[in-house]
Amino acid sequence: MNKPPLTRLLAVPDHSFFLFGARGTGKSTWLRQALPGARYFDLLETSLQLELTADPGRLEALIGNADAGQWIVLDEVQKIPRLLDEVHRLLEAKGWRFALCGSSARKLKRGGADLLAGRALTLDMEPFSSAELGASFDLEAAIEWGLMPVVVGKAALAPDILSAYIGTYLREEIKEEGSVRRFAPFARFLGVAGMLNGQVLNAQNIASEAQVPRSTVDGYFELLGDTLLGFPLPAYRPGLKVREAARPKFYWLDSGVARACAGLLRDPLAADWRGTALETLIYHELRVWNTVGGRHRPITYYQTGGGAEIDFVIETRKRQPGNKPRAVCIEVKHATRWKRQWERAMRDMAASGDIEVERQIGVYRGVRSYRFGDVEVLPIADFLRELHAGGIF
C-alpha cells in the first residue's frame, strides 16, 4: 500500500509566489498537495511549451473564466521566461494568484524577466528535513545518502538513484539549457567541488585541480548557487582584535549529492567525510528552520587566523549604536564522546566582550546532554527537536 505524501513545512501564502528548489526536492508534489483546486500547467509538456512560447498571450484563454483569487500553477516556468510578462498583466487584470515553480531563477533573469517586480513572494524548497520525516528520520542514512526525497527510505538503491540524479542535472539543467559553454570542464569541476564540501573556498587551487581558468571557477560556483545545488557559508567577521577568515565555505545542498559529484557512491566513507556530511545536515536544518520559522537571520561560520573555528554563528541581533551584536554559536562533531577542547572558540568569543553570545551549543552523536558552565552539549536528536520547536534561535 502506498504511503501518503509527507507534509512539508512550507505553508502556502495568500499571495502569488515563486517556488524555487533544486530538481527532485519535491516542488511539484507539494504544489499538487497544497493547492488541490488550482489550475495546473506543466511547461515540460512539449505541446504546451511550444504553444505558449509562440504566443504567451494564450495563457489567459487556457485559464478561461476563473474567478478572482483562483490559484494558477505554472510548473517549470523558467522554460518560458517571456511568460512572466503575461503573468504580470493577468495579476493586475484578473486578480488571479499564481504559483510559479522552477529549479532556478537564472534562466528567468537571463531572459529579461523581472520576477514580477515584487508582486510575488519567493519560497525555497529543500530536501526533506528531520521535522518533516518525524519518526522516519534515520540519521545514519541521512549522513550516508542525504535527504533528497528520491533516496529517503531507499538506501539499497541510493547509489544508482544519486548517480542518475547527477546525470539528469548535468544533461537537463546544464547542457541542454546552455548554462556553460563547454560541458567537459564543468563536469571536472563538479568532481573537485564534490570533494571540497564544507571547506573554505580557494578558487585558485580549485581551478588548478579542475584544469579550468581561475575566473571560470567563480562562474561555476555561481551556477551551483543559482540552481540551488549549493550554498556559500559566509565568514563572520566581528573584528575581535584577531585575524579572522574572510573567505566563505561552500556546502552542497545535500551530502548525498556531494558524494555523487565526488564519485564516492561506491566507496566506504572516511571519518572526515562523515563529519562534513553531518555539518551539511545541520546547515540544511538551520536553513530550513530559518525560512519556515520566519527568522531570516544571517548564518555564518567563524575562524581565526590561528585555526580556531566555530562551525555556525547565527547572528540574532545586528550591531547598532549602543548595542553589541548578539549571536548563537554551534559546534558540530561526528563523535560519540564530547571533548572539552572543542568549546574553546565559542568560549573565547563569549569572553571577548564584543559580542553578546546568548547560547553556546555543542552538537554530537552521543546520547547524553551536558552543561559545562555556559556551554550546552546536546545529542543530535535533541538539538533538532529544539531547533524546530523554535528553541535554538
C-alpha positions in Angstrom: 0.0 0.0 0.0 1.3 3.4 -1.0 2.2 5.7 1.9 0.5 9.2 1.9 2.9 12.0 1.0 4.7 13.6 3.8 3.5 17.1 4.9 6.2 19.6 4.1 6.9 22.5 6.5 6.3 25.2 3.8 3.0 26.9 4.1 1.1 28.4 1.1 0.9 32.2 1.4 -2.2 34.2 0.5 -0.1 36.0 -2.1 1.3 34.9 -5.5 4.7 33.3 -5.2 7.7 31.8 -6.9 8.7 28.4 -5.6 12.4 27.6 -6.4 14.3 24.5 -5.5 16.8 22.0 -6.9 15.5 19.3 -9.1 14.0 16.4 -7.1 13.2 18.3 -3.9 9.5 17.7 -4.3 8.2 21.1 -5.6 5.6 19.7 -8.0 4.4 17.1 -5.4 4.0 19.8 -2.8 2.1 22.1 -5.1 -0.4 19.5 -6.1 -0.9 18.6 -2.4 -1.0 22.1 -1.1 -3.2 23.6 -3.9 -5.5 20.8 -4.9 -8.0 23.2 -6.6 -5.5 25.1 -8.7 -5.4 25.1 -12.4 -2.2 23.4 -13.2 0.0 23.9 -16.3 3.2 21.8 -16.7 5.5 23.6 -19.0 7.5 20.4 -19.5 4.6 19.2 -21.6 6.1 19.7 -25.1 2.9 20.9 -26.9 2.0 23.3 -24.2 5.5 24.7 -24.0 5.6 25.2 -27.8 2.2 26.9 -27.8 3.0 29.4 -25.0 6.5 30.0 -26.3 5.0 31.1 -29.6 2.2 33.1 -28.1 2.3 33.8 -24.3 -1.0 35.6 -24.6 -2.8 32.3 -25.0 -2.3 31.7 -21.2 -5.4 33.8 -20.5 -7.5 31.7 -22.8 -6.2 28.4 -21.4 -7.1 29.6 -17.9 -10.6 30.6 -19.0 -13.3 32.0 -16.8 -11.6 31.6 -13.4 -12.7 33.7 -10.5 -10.6 36.3 -8.9 -8.3 34.7 -6.3 -8.2 31.4 -8.2 -4.8 29.7 -7.9 -2.9 29.1 -11.2 0.2 26.9 -11.1 2.9 27.2 -13.8 5.4 24.4 -13.3 8.9 24.7 -14.7 8.2 28.4 -15.5 11.9 29.0 -16.4 11.2 27.2 -19.7 9.4 30.3 -21.0 10.8 33.5 -19.3 8.6 35.7 -21.6 5.6 34.2 -19.9 6.1 36.3 -16.8 5.1 39.5 -18.7 1.7 37.9 -19.3 1.5 36.7 -15.7 2.2 40.2 -14.6 -0.7 41.5 -16.7 -3.1 38.9 -15.5 -2.2 39.5 -11.9 -3.4 43.1 -12.4 -6.3 42.5 -14.8 -7.9 39.3 -13.4 -6.8 39.2 -9.8 -5.7 35.5 -10.2 -3.0 34.2 -7.8 0.0 32.4 -9.4 2.3 29.8 -8.0 5.3 29.8 -10.3 7.6 26.8 -9.9 11.2 26.3 -11.2 14.6 24.9 -10.4 16.4 28.2 -10.9 15.8 31.9 -11.3 18.9 32.0 -13.5 17.2 31.5 -16.9 14.3 33.8 -16.0 16.7 36.7 -15.2 18.9 35.9 -18.2 15.7 36.0 -20.4 15.0 39.5 -19.1 12.2 38.6 -16.7 11.9 40.9 -13.7 10.4 38.3 -11.3 7.2 40.4 -11.3 8.7 43.4 -9.7 8.0 42.3 -6.2 4.4 41.2 -6.9 5.2 37.6 -6.0 6.9 36.3 -2.9 9.8 33.8 -3.2 9.8 30.5 -1.4 12.5 27.8 -1.4 12.0 24.1 -1.3 14.9 22.0 0.1 15.3 18.2 0.6 13.3 16.7 3.5 14.1 17.9 7.0 14.2 15.8 10.1 11.0 17.6 11.3 9.1 16.5 8.1 10.3 12.9 8.3 9.5 12.6 12.0 9.9 9.0 13.2 11.1 8.0 9.8 14.2 10.2 10.1 17.3 7.9 10.0 20.4 9.8 11.0 22.9 7.2 9.6 21.1 7.1 6.3 21.0 10.9 6.1 24.8 11.0 6.6 25.4 8.2 4.1 23.0 9.2 1.4 21.4 12.6 2.2 17.7 13.6 2.4 16.7 14.1 -1.2 13.1 12.7 -1.5 14.1 10.3 -4.2 16.5 8.4 -1.8 14.8 8.6 1.6 13.9 5.1 2.6 15.8 3.6 -0.3 19.3 3.1 1.0 19.9 0.0 -1.1 19.1 1.9 -4.3 20.7 5.2 -3.3 24.0 4.8 -5.3 22.1 4.2 -8.5 19.5 6.9 -7.8 22.0 9.6 -7.0 24.2 8.7 -10.0 21.1 9.1 -12.2 20.2 12.3 -10.5 23.6 13.9 -11.2 23.4 12.6 -14.8 20.0 14.3 -15.2 21.2 17.5 -13.7 24.2 17.6 -16.0 22.1 16.8 -19.0 19.0 18.9 -18.4 20.0 21.7 -16.1 23.4 22.5 -17.6 23.9 21.0 -21.0 20.5 21.4 -22.6 20.0 24.9 -21.3 23.4 26.1 -22.4 24.4 27.3 -18.9 28.1 26.7 -19.7 30.0 27.0 -23.0 31.8 23.7 -22.6 30.5 20.7 -20.8 33.6 18.7 -20.0 35.4 21.3 -17.9 32.2 21.8 -15.8 32.0 18.1 -15.2 35.6 18.1 -14.0 34.8 21.0 -11.7 31.9 19.1 -10.2 34.2 16.2 -9.2 36.5 18.6 -7.4 33.8 20.6 -5.8 32.1 17.5 -4.5 35.3 16.6 -2.7 35.5 20.1 -1.2 32.1 20.0 0.5 32.2 22.1 3.7 35.6 23.6 3.1 36.9 27.1 2.8 36.9 28.0 -0.9 40.3 28.5 -2.6 39.4 29.3 -6.2 42.9 29.2 -7.5 43.5 25.7 -6.1 40.1 24.5 -7.5 41.0 25.9 -10.9 44.3 24.0 -10.9 42.6 20.7 -9.9 39.8 21.1 -12.4 42.0 22.4 -15.1 39.9 25.5 -15.8 40.7 29.2 -15.7 40.5 30.9 -12.3 37.8 33.2 -13.5 35.7 30.3 -14.6 35.6 28.8 -11.1 33.6 31.8 -9.8 31.1 31.4 -12.5 30.7 27.7 -11.9 30.0 28.2 -8.2 27.5 31.0 -9.1 25.8 28.4 -11.3 25.6 25.9 -8.5 24.1 28.6 -6.3 21.6 29.7 -9.0 20.4 26.2 -9.5 20.2 25.8 -5.7 22.5 22.8 -5.5 24.9 24.5 -3.1 25.2 27.4 -0.6 28.1 29.6 0.4 28.5 29.9 4.2 30.0 33.4 4.7 32.7 34.1 7.2 31.6 36.0 10.3 33.9 39.0 10.8 33.0 40.7 14.1 36.5 42.2 14.5 37.6 40.7 17.8 41.2 42.0 17.6 42.4 38.8 16.0 43.0 37.9 12.4 39.8 36.4 11.0 39.0 34.3 8.0 37.3 36.2 5.2 36.6 33.6 2.5 33.3 31.7 2.5 32.9 27.9 2.9 30.8 26.0 0.4 28.2 23.4 1.4 26.3 21.3 -1.1 22.5 21.2 -0.8 22.8 17.6 0.3 25.6 15.3 1.4 24.3 12.6 -1.0 24.5 14.9 -3.9 28.0 15.9 -2.9 29.0 12.3 -2.6 27.7 11.6 -6.1 29.6 14.5 -7.6 32.8 13.4 -5.8 32.4 9.9 -7.3 32.3 8.3 -3.8 28.9 6.5 -4.2 30.6 3.0 -4.3 33.3 3.7 -1.7 33.0 3.4 2.1 33.1 6.9 3.7 36.1 8.1 5.7 35.6 9.6 9.1 36.4 13.2 7.9 33.8 12.9 5.2 31.2 11.7 7.7 32.0 14.7 9.9 31.4 17.1 6.9 28.3 15.2 6.0 26.9 15.8 9.5 27.8 19.5 9.2 26.0 19.6 5.9 22.9 18.1 7.5 22.9 20.6 10.4 23.4 23.5 8.0 20.5 22.2 6.0 18.3 22.0 9.1 19.3 25.5 10.1 18.4 26.9 6.7 15.0 25.2 6.7 14.1 26.5 10.2 15.5 29.9 9.4 12.9 30.1 6.5 9.9 28.3 7.8 10.3 29.7 11.2 10.3 33.2 9.8 13.7 34.0 11.4 15.7 35.1 8.3 18.9 35.5 10.4 22.4 35.5 8.9 24.1 32.1 9.3 27.9 32.2 9.1 31.0 30.4 10.4 33.9 31.9 12.3 37.6 31.1 12.1 40.6 32.9 13.5 44.0 33.1 11.7 45.2 30.5 14.2 42.6 28.0 13.0 40.2 28.2 15.9 36.7 27.6 14.4 33.0 27.8 15.2 31.0 25.8 12.7 27.9 28.0 12.8 27.3 31.5 14.1 23.8 32.8 13.9 23.5 36.5 14.4 20.2 37.1 16.2 20.7 40.9 16.6 22.8 43.2 14.4 25.3 45.6 15.9 23.6 49.0 16.5 24.7 52.2 18.2 24.7 51.4 21.9 24.1 47.7 21.3 26.5 44.8 20.8 25.6 42.2 18.2 24.0 39.1 19.6 24.7 35.5 18.4 24.2 31.8 18.9 27.3 29.6 18.4 27.1 26.0 17.4 29.9 23.5 17.2 29.1 20.1 15.5 31.2 16.9 16.0 30.7 13.5 14.5 31.8 11.8 17.8 30.0 9.8 20.5 32.1 11.4 23.2 32.4 15.2 23.7 35.8 16.7 24.2 36.1 19.9 26.2 38.7 21.5 23.9 36.0 21.7 21.2 34.4 24.5 23.2 37.4 26.8 23.2 36.5 29.0 20.2 32.9 29.6 21.5 34.2 30.4 24.9 36.8 32.8 23.5 34.1 34.7 21.5 31.9 35.0 24.5 34.8 36.2 26.7 35.8 38.9 24.2 33.0 41.2 25.5 32.4 42.5 22.0 29.6 40.1 21.2 26.7 39.0 23.3 26.8 35.3 22.9 23.4 34.2 24.1 24.0 30.4 23.6 27.0 28.2 23.1 25.9 24.8 21.8 27.8 21.6 21.1 26.1 19.0 18.9 27.4 15.5 18.8 26.5 11.8 18.2 26.4 10.8 21.9 23.2 10.1 23.9 23.6 12.3 26.9 23.2 16.1 27.4 25.7 18.1 29.4 26.1 21.6 30.7 29.7 22.9 31.2 29.2 26.4 32.5 27.7 28.3 29.6 28.2 25.5 27.1 25.3 23.2 26.4 26.1 19.8 24.8 23.2 18.2 23.0 22.7 14.9 21.2 21.8 15.4 17.6 18.1 14.3 18.0 17.6 16.7 21.0 19.2 19.6 19.1 17.0 19.0 16.0 13.8 18.8 18.1 14.6 22.0 20.0 15.6 23.7 16.7 12.3 23.0 15.0 10.4 23.9 18.2 11.9 27.4 17.9 14.2 27.0 20.9 17.6 27.5 19.3 17.1 30.9 17.6 
